Amino acid sequence: MKEDYVGTNKDGEKVTLKAHGGPIDIEGIAVAVVNDRLQLQKVEVFFDPMMMFRQMEKKVNA
């Protein structure tokens, strides 16, 4: 994480997490739809964003 994260929470409040300089592990799954010629038609990516935020917060508050 090289730059600070700045966003808005569900209450409309500005949230800032300071960069910690370390890696963040993001795991998930991608589902691709292809046609009969194996050409990509659609891609969907699924992951838990809270896992990413917990890593950001944990390292900053450590």
CORFEN-V626963 format. One record per backbone hydrogen bond with DSSP energy under -1.0 kcal/mol. CO is the residue of the C=O (numbers start at 1). NH is the residue of the N-H. E is the energy in kcal/mol with one decimal. If there is no record, write none. Layout:
# CORFEN-V626963
CO:NH:E
CO:NH:E
This chain:
# CORFEN-V626963
1:21:-2.5
5:17:-2.5
7:15:-3.3
9:12:-2.0
13:9:-2.6
15:7:-2.6
17:5:-2.6
29:46:-3.2
31:44:-2.4
33:41:-3.5
33:42:-1.5
35:38:-2.2
39:35:-1.9
42:33:-2.9
44:31:-3.1
46:29:-2.5
48:51:-1.2
49:53:-2.0
50:54:-2.5
51:55:-1.5
52:56:-1.9
53:57:-2.7
54:58:-2.5
55:59:-1.7
56:60:-1.5
57:61:-2.5
